[in-house]
Structures are given as structure tokens and as C-alpha cells.
Amino acid sequence: MSGLFIDLYMFMFNIKSTQLNVKINYKIYNKYVKKISEFILKNRSKSMLEAKKVLIVDDENKIVSVVKSYLEMEGCEVFEAFDGKQALEIFKRINLDLILLDLMLPDMTGEDICKIVRKKSRVPIIMLTAKIDEASIVAGLNIGADDYITKPFSPRVLMARIFAIFRRLNEEIVPLSNIISLKDDDLVVDILKKEIRKNGENVNLTITEYKILMTLLKYPHKTFSREELINTTFRENYEGFNRTIDTHIKNLRQKIETNPKEPQYVITVYGTGYRLGGEEDEKKP
């Protein structure tokens, strides 16, 4: 048994031995709680949420603090915003994986923030609000929220909803069929044959260009930074600078875009990176 748990056992034994008359020294208590949290973080298995960047937008400090602690226990990198202006500044600066968004903020509504975000990103959004009427819930989902949780809520229920969203995203990694068609067969990808056709003509891509295109197709709702695109596509096998990916993107566009200067499939999200464009229509062979 580690020294930590021996100390904790003795601490709890002393509390028990004095029964109900104990006066807990909270300084000592907090010390052990902190040690236990550090031990759990160090020894826990890797979570589905590991390294996910999550923005909490809420003007209630207690809610932000509690939710943040739950997310950090799962390995998330958490960002905090207490009004709409802060939230949008973080959104522009960080390539987020999830936004937890309160609807009632001091300077602007959560609905307005959601509309702004949806013009630039498909990042999952869970709305947190005291509005419990059906009309508000429907309106929130219609403007682009992925889920809607009413206050007061259980942190465990919120975490379950978050895990559910990322499970759905992970399921999107594998295409549902062997042939993917974009914009009414303007661009067709045959997964099994590893063939790309543009207007019915075969397109010869390099291995790197093919891997980049497949990564964007497999994650249709994600905007990639250069570093994320490199890590997801090549893992540890990429040799080159981050900016080199721009050259591969340029060459890929020359081959699959009707007008490379106005791309439809490999879209630049300024200040962030790249995402898939075009209307996807997966077909079975």
C-alpha cells in the first residue's frame, strides 16, 4: 500500500474514532483530496476526451468550476469564457473540439453566439440553460446546437452527453460505403480501388495527397489546423515543416478542384486550417 493511502487510512480512522464529535481540519482534508485527484489523474487510463479542447461559456463561476473539474479529470484542455465577447475571441484563436454554451450571458445571447460559430465551424455545441420550454429547446437545436441541457443539471449527465457526442463523431471516421460522391458525381472516391475520378476522368494523386483527402473525407465535420492534419494523416511518419502541408493542399486542389482559386472541396478556414467542402453523398458500389 502506498504512503498516500496509508496516510489517508489513518486520517479516516482518526475521524471515525472520534465519531460525531470530530472537528475536521479542512486544510488537511483538502491536502488529501488534492493528492487523491493527482493520483487518479496520473494513473487513469486514456479517455476518449483526452487532449480535447473544450470551451465553457457561462457567467456562473460555480458552474464553470464544477464542469471544468470533471472535464480535466478526463484529460481535456479547458478554456473559460464568462461573456459572449470572451467566447468569440477564444473561438477565433483556438481550434475547439466542443463548446458548452449558456444561453443567458451578460452581453449577448447564446443563440447569437451559436449562429456566429455555425457560419465558420461545425464544432459540437451543447447548450446549457434555465429555459425549459419546448419552443426554446427546439429553437436552440434548429440554429445549430447538437444537444440541449436544462439547469440545474447533474455533471454526470452532462459528461454522459459529451461522451455520446464524441462517440458519434468517432463513428464518422469510417465511411458508410465504398464509394463517396461529392456534388452529384463531380468528384468520386472509390475507397476499395483507391481511385479518384473528377468528371468521370481518373485523377492521379500522390500518396500524400491521397492521405490528406481521405483524412478530410473521414472527418467531414472537423476543421483541421496544419498540425492536426499532419498528426491525423501521417502520425509519426511525417518529415517536413508544418507549412509544407500547404504545398500538398495546393497540389491536391490543382487536381480535384474545377477552379483551384475558388475551391469547393478543400476549404481554407482562415486563421484555423482546412476542412472538407461540397455536398457529400455516399453510395454503395
N, C-alpha and C positions, 0 to 999 in steps of 0.2 A: 504494500500500500504506500502511495507517495506521501511525502511530508505534508502536502497540501490537504489531503483527505484525512490524515491523522489529526492535523490541527483542527480541521473542520469538525471531525467527530468529537474531539474534546470540547470544542466550543458548544456544539449542540448538546453534549452530555451535561455540561455545566448549566445550560439553560433549563434542561429537563429536571435536573436535580433540585433546582430551586422552585420548581413548579410555577404557580401563577404569580408568585411574588417577585419574579425576576424583573430587573430593570435593564433592558438591553442597551449596551453601548453601541450606538448606531455607527460610530466611526469604525469600530472593529467589525461590525456586521457588514458594512459596505466594503470593507477591505476584502472580506472573504467572498462576497458576491462578485466583486471585480475579478478576483483570482479564478473563480469558477468560470466566469464568462470567457476569460482569456484562455483557460484550459480547453473549453469547448471549441472555441474558435481555432485553436491550434490543432486539435485532434479530430475535428469533424471531417466527414467525407465530403468530397466536392459536390456542391449543389448545382442544380440546373440554372440557378441565378448567379453563379459565380462570375464576378467581374462585370455584371450588367450595370449599366449606368441608369440610375433611376432619379427622376426629379419629383420631389414632393412640393406641391403648391398649396399652401394653406396658411391662413393668418392666425391659426390657433397653435401656439407654441407646444402645448402638451401633446396634441395630435401628431405634430411633426416629429417630436422627440420619440414618442412611442413607436410610430411606424418606422422611423429611421433605425431604431434599435433592432427591430425584427428583420429588416432588410439587411442590415450589416451582419447579423448572425448568419445569414445565407451567403455572405461574401459580396454583396452589392456595393458599388460605389454610389453614395447617395449625395444628391445636391438638394439644397433647400431654397425655397422662394416664399416670401410672405405677402407678395402682391403680384399683380399682373406684369408690371414692368420688369421686376427681377426675373420672373419666369421666362419672359420672352428673350431677355438678354442671355440667360443660360441656354435656352433652346437654340439660339443663333450660334453660340460658342461651342456647345458640346453636342456630339452625335449620340443622342439619348436612345436607350432601349425601351424605356417605359416612362409615362408621365401619370402621376396621381394628382388629380386636379379638383380642387374645391371650386364650387360654382359661385360662392358669395365672397368676393375679395374686396378690399378697400377701394381700389382704383378702377377696376374693370371686372366684367363678369367672366366666369369660367367658360361660358358659351362663346364669348368673343375670342378668348384665347384659343379655344378648340378650333374655331373657324380659321384663325390665322395659321395655326400649326398645320391643319389639314391642307392648306394651299401649298405647303412645301414638303410635307413628310407624312409617311404612313405609320409613324411610331405609335404603338398601342397607347391608348388613353383610358384610364379608369376615373370616372367622375365620383367625387366624394361630396355629398350634400345633405342638408337637412330637408330638402324638398322631397316629399314622399308621394305627391300626387302623380297619377298616371300620365297626365299631359306633360309634366316636366321630364319624367323619365323617357318618354317617347321622343320628346324634342331633343334631349341630350344625345340619345342614340342616333337620331336622324342627322345630326350635324357632324357626326364622325366619332363619337365615343365608342370604345369597344366593350365597356361594361359600366355599371352604374350602381354605386353602393350608398345607401342612406345612413345618415348619422342618427343616433350613435351606432357604431359598428364594432364587431369583435375583430381585433387584429388578426386572429387565427383565420377568420372567414376571409378577410382581405388577402392574406397570404395565399389561401387556397385559390382565390380568384386569380391572383397573379400567376401562380403555378399553372393554372388551367390555360391562361393566355399563352404562356411560353411553350406549353405542350402543343398547342395548336400551331404555333409558329414553327416548332421543330418538325411537325408532321408535314409542313410545306416544303421541307428540304428536298424530299424525293418527289419528282414529277408524277402526276397521276397516270400518265400514259407514256408510250414510247415515242410519240410524235407530237411536237409542240408547234402550233401555228400562231403567228402574230400578224395582225392586220389582214385578215382574210387571205392567208397563204402568201402574203408578200415576203415573209421570212418564215421558213420552215426548218425545224431542227429534228433530225431523226436520231434519237438517243442511242438505239441499238447499233445502227450503222455508223454513228459518229459523223453524220453528213449534215451540211448546212446548204440550204437552197434559197437563193434570192431570185424572185420572179421566175421560178422553175429552173434556174441555172445553178449548178453546183458551185459552191464558194470554197476555195482552198484557204483554210486558216492555219496559222502556225499552232503548235501545241499550246503556247502561252495564250494566244488569242482565244483558242477554243476553251481553255480552262476559265478564262475571265468571263466569257459569255455564259458558260454553264453555271458559274457561281451566281451571276445575276439572275439567271432563269430559276435556279433552285431557291433563291431568296427573293421572291418577287415584291415583297413589301418592305424591303430594307434598303436604306441609303448607306453606302459604304464609304468610310474615309479611305484614303490611299492605303494606310497601314492595315486597316481591317480587311480590305480587298486582297492585299498581299498575303496576310496571315490565313485568311479563309481559303484562298485559292491554292497557295503553294506550301502552306505550313512552314516547315523549317528549310525548304529546298529552294528558296528564292535568293538569288545573288544579284545585288544591284541596289540602287538608291530608290527611295520612295517615289521620287519624281519620274523614275524610269517607267512606272506604270502608266503615266500619261502618254508616253510614246506608243505603248501597246494599245491603249484605248484609241489613239488617233488612227493607228493602222487598222484596227478592228472596224472602226467607223467607215474607213475608206472602202471596206469590202462588203459591209452589210447595210449601210445607210443609202437611201436614194440621194440625199443631199447631206454629205458629212458635216457641212457647216450648220445645218439645222437638223440635228439627229432626232430620230423618233424612238430608237431602241436603247441606246446607251446615253442616258441623260446626265448632264452635269448639274449637280445641286451646289450652287455657288457657296463657297465657304465651308462646304462639308465634304463632298466627294461625288460618287456616282450611284445611279440606281437604274433599274430596268424601266423602260417605257414601252408604249404600244399596248394594244388590247390583246391579252393572251387568250387563246382558245385551244385547249389541249384535246387531242384526238387520238383514238386508238387506231392502230395500223389496220 
